[in-house]
Every structure is written in C-alpha cells, then in structure tokens.
Amino acid sequence: MPSGYDGDVYSKNSNNLVCIGIGLGDKAYNLDDLLEMKIKLMVVSDKKMPKGNVRIYDDTNNKIYGDKNFDSDLSGVYGEWIEIDLLPLLEDSVAMTDTLTANGVLKNFSLVIRTGVDATVYFDRLTVISK
C-alpha cells in the first residue's frame, strides 16, 4: 500500500480508463443539502496523462456528464494523495440529466478517470458532509 492512506485502499491499473462505483449505502443525500463530497485518490504513472479527465458516468444513459481535467482543473499531482471535490462535477452532471437523482436524492454513480497512459489509480476514502 502506498504511504499516506487512511484505511482500505482500492487500486486499479489501466492504460485508458479506471472506473469506480460510488455507493452511498442506505444513506439518502439530497443533492441540495450536500456541503462537501470529496474522494481521496492518487494517480501513479511515469507519464503525464494526455487524457487526464475525471468524469461522472451515467450507466442508465451510457453517457459522460461532469468532466474536469485532473491536473489543470482539479490541481492533481501525480504520485501524491489529493482530494477531489466531486460536488461541482455532480452539480454539472445533474444539470444535464435526471437519472443521477430521484426526487432530489443522489443515486449511486460511477467516477471515471480517463488516463490515456499506463497508470495505477489508488482510491482511499469518500467524505460526505451535508446539512
């Protein structure tokens, strides 16, 4: 395990896409009540990701919605743990589709890291703070 992790770490190697499902269990989070939703992750690669996008994927419609660049938009640094704020991505996504919420309550969703090079992505924890 890489140093700096807080708990259980999930990792995935890929030369194109790394996808992780974000399950909220039996918690019901109203999107309007969310103050923060962050995921701690680390991207390890000896090459810069030419397609370094972090996206919200909607498997109901098989579409990509929220889309931010890992290093430019999210201040990601390779080989270091960072926390990505998912709330702006979710808000952008929900503005484009009605399949990510039900009566304002956020459904489980998928987070996709588009790498474009050989990379390993480590995911550590999800932090959710709501009103």
Buried (B, 14 or more C-beta within 10 A) or exposed (E): EBEEBEEEBEBBEBEEBBBBEBEBEEEEBEBEEBEEBBBBBBBBBEEEBEEBBBBBBBEEEEBBBBBBBBBEBBEBEBEEBBBBBBBBBBBBBBEBBEBBBEEEBBBEBBBBBBBBBEBBBBBBBBEBEBE
